[in-house]
């Protein structure tokens, strides 16, 4: 067999989803270059002078904005965090004069986004975060934040990670900590590239997790956002029914599912009260016969379970995203599916 044929066999063409995942480091570096060229990517005077700020989006676009929400709360700003479908049911009462509307939509053309910008008055200040600078959202925005992710074929990958970067940088600007945040993020592209260089090995780590079991994904604080995003991506990319929620919410009833064959992945962001609570929960689940995976900071990981580590120097939400993307490839492969290929949904959801 020729060398070329052997190479073709060992390295089959990348699927669109896998290619998008592999392209994430370059997309990250494009966005960080864009953000570095500006003194601020957020209209801070308007944020702090608004009578209220409403942060909205759908699915993974909405999940990524949670750090902005918590930063504004800590800064004493009146702020609401509500997904766009729910926001539509509250219009026009919720958007009063002096409101700032922060809308994140990767396409800038989702059905809810189009409805919202069509129904609000021209006086409402809109911050638009989008990957499509020609979209309706971009055209309506008073302040436009460009994701610079490049085209995506299927499930959100590059745009999700870049939206996380938007949230962290904006949160840093709100807390007057931009330079420190930018410094911490500057090597993100390299760290993601290093992880993806061994992606097949990482996929293999998940190959026997969750076989013929109910999948639960849990976290606390920001990590609960990763749990929700992970459940969404596993359903989209691997067609696996998975549920994501706060670990605290899980204790209030859903823990009953642990009496059945169940696998639980816990996203953990460090050594603090949340980590101690996560460890207690993990040990209890293990004693009930639940299969547990620990994703993130390993210092407080219980022994004898599947430990998934990406990089201690990565922003935790990005580290989590690499893990659940990897999980989706493992689960899809196990089912004989092409990961990330839409069978029912479309890339841009315009039906309400």
C-alpha positions, -999 to 999 in steps of 0.1 A, spaced: 0 0 0 13 34 -9 22 60 17 -5 83 4 -32 56 5 -22 47 41 -25 83 51 -59 85 36 -70 54 55 -56 66 88 -68 101 85 -103 101 70 -118 135 60 -131 156 89 -168 159 93 -182 195 93 -187 194 130 -152 180 137 -137 206 114 -155 234 133 -141 220 166 -106 219 152 -109 255 139 -117 268 174 -82 280 183 -80 303 152 -115 317 159 -105 324 195 -74 342 183 -94 363 158 -118 374 185 -91 382 210 -73 403 184 -106 422 178 -112 427 215 -76 438 221 -79 465 195 -106 482 215 -105 499 248 -138 484 257 -163 461 239 -192 471 261 -209 505 263 -202 509 300 -217 544 305 -250 532 290 -249 500 311 -245 519 343 -270 546 335 -298 523 323 -329 520 345 -326 483 340 -306 459 318 -322 429 302 -299 401 290 -315 377 266 -308 350 240 -317 315 231 -300 282 240 -263 283 241 -262 319 231 -281 327 263 -261 304 285 -229 322 277 -241 356 291 -244 344 327 -211 359 338 -223 393 325 -255 389 346 -236 381 378 -211 409 372 -239 435 369 -256 422 400 -223 426 420 -220 462 405 -254 471 418 -272 473 384 -308 463 381 -305 434 357 -328 406 344 -315 374 328 -344 358 307 -343 338 275 -358 354 244 -389 331 242 -399 341 277 -390 377 270 -415 378 241 -443 368 265 -435 398 287 -433 424 260 -440 453 262 -443 456 300 -408 444 308 -390 468 285 -397 503 299 -382 536 290 -345 537 299 -341 499 295 -310 485 279 -315 453 260 -285 430 256 -292 404 229 -269 375 219 -277 356 188 -250 338 168 -270 341 136 -286 374 145 -316 361 127 -333 336 151 -371 338 152 -373 352 187 -346 378 180 -364 391 150 -397 393 169 -381 412 197 -363 438 177 -394 443 156 -416 450 186 -394 473 207 -393 510 203 -364 528 185 -355 545 217 -344 513 234 -306 509 235 -296 475 221 -263 457 224 -261 430 198 -236 401 201 -236 382 169 -214 363 144 -233 378 114 -225 415 109 -251 417 81 -280 403 103 -311 421 115 -296 422 150 -264 438 138 -283 464 119 -305 472 149 -278 473 175 -266 506 190 -235 488 200 -223 457 180 -200 431 194 -187 409 166 -179 372 175 -155 368 145 -160 331 146 -162 324 109 -188 301 94 -203 272 113 -218 241 96 -239 226 123 -238 227 161 -225 258 179 -187 254 185 -165 284 176 -193 309 183 -200 293 217 -164 297 228 -161 332 215 -194 341 232 -179 329 265 -149 352 258 -173 381 253 -189 374 286 -156 371 305 -142 403 290 -174 423 295 -176 410 331 -140 422 336 -148 456 322 -178 459 345 -156 451 375 -128 473 363 -105 443 358 -102 442 320 -64 441 318 -61 411 342 -88 392 323 -72 399 289 -39 387 303 -55 354 315 -72 348 282 -43 356 258 -31 320 256 -66 305 252 -61 296 216 -28 278 223 -43 259 252 -73 248 231 -50 238 203 -29 217 227 -61 199 239 -73 192 204 -39 178 193 -49 148 214 -86 149 207 -90 112 197 -75 101 230 -98 124 248 -128 110 229 -117 75 239 -118 85 276 -156 90 273 -162 59 252 -175 37 281 -192 64 301 -230 65 302 -236 32 283 -273 23 284 -278 48 313 -298 80 319 -274 110 315 -274 138 341 -251 168 339 -246 189 370 -227 220 382 -230 250 406 -227 287 398 -211 292 364 -206 254 361 -244 249 362 -244 269 329 -219 244 315 -243 216 326 -272 231 307 -251 238 276 -237 202 277 -272 188 277 -281 209 247 -250 199 227 -254 162 236 -290 162 223 -281 182 192 -248 165 183 -252 130 195 -290 126 197 -286 115 234 -314 125 258 -295 143 286 -306 166 313 -285 195 327 -292 215 358 -278 230 390 -265 203 414 -286 220 441 -318 216 420 -308 180 414 -310 173 451 -346 186 453 -363 156 437 -344 146 405 -319 127 427 -345 100 428 -333 91 393 -301 77 409 -322 47 420 -321 37 383 -291 31 360 -277 66 358 -245 83 348 -238 118 362 -211 142 350 -203 169 375 -186 201 362 -164 215 390 -146 249 389 -123 248 419 -116 243 456 -143 261 475 -177 255 491 -191 245 457 -163 219 453 -170 205 488 -207 202 480 -199 186 447 -177 160 464 -203 152 489 -229 147 462 -205 126 441 -197 103 470 -234 98 478 -242 90 442 -214 65 440 -227 48 471 -261 45 453 -244 28 423 -244 58 401 -215 61 375 -199 95 381 -175 116 359 -157 146 374 -149 174 348 -127 203 357 -104 210 387 -91 177 400 -78 187 434 -111 178 451 -121 149 428 -133 118 446 -112 87 441 -123 58 419 -143 78 393 -137 90 357 -117 122 359 -116 144 329 -90 172 329 -84 197 301 -62 226 313 -59 244 346 -50 276 328 -81 276 306 -112 297 314 -134 271 331 -164 275 308 -142 269 278 -126 239 294 -161 226 301 -171 231 265 -141 211 252 -152 183 275 -188 182 264 -179 186 228 -156 156 232 -184 136 250 -207 143 221 -182 127 196 -178 96 219 -216 92 223 -223 97 186 -196 72 176 -211 46 200 -245 50 183 -230 48 148 -240 85 140 -221 114 124 -217 138 153 -233 172 148 -253 163 117 -288 178 119 -316 153 112 -346 174 122 -334 209 133 -317 236 113 -287 258 120 -309 289 123 -342 284 141 -367 309 129 -399 291 139 -413 302 173 
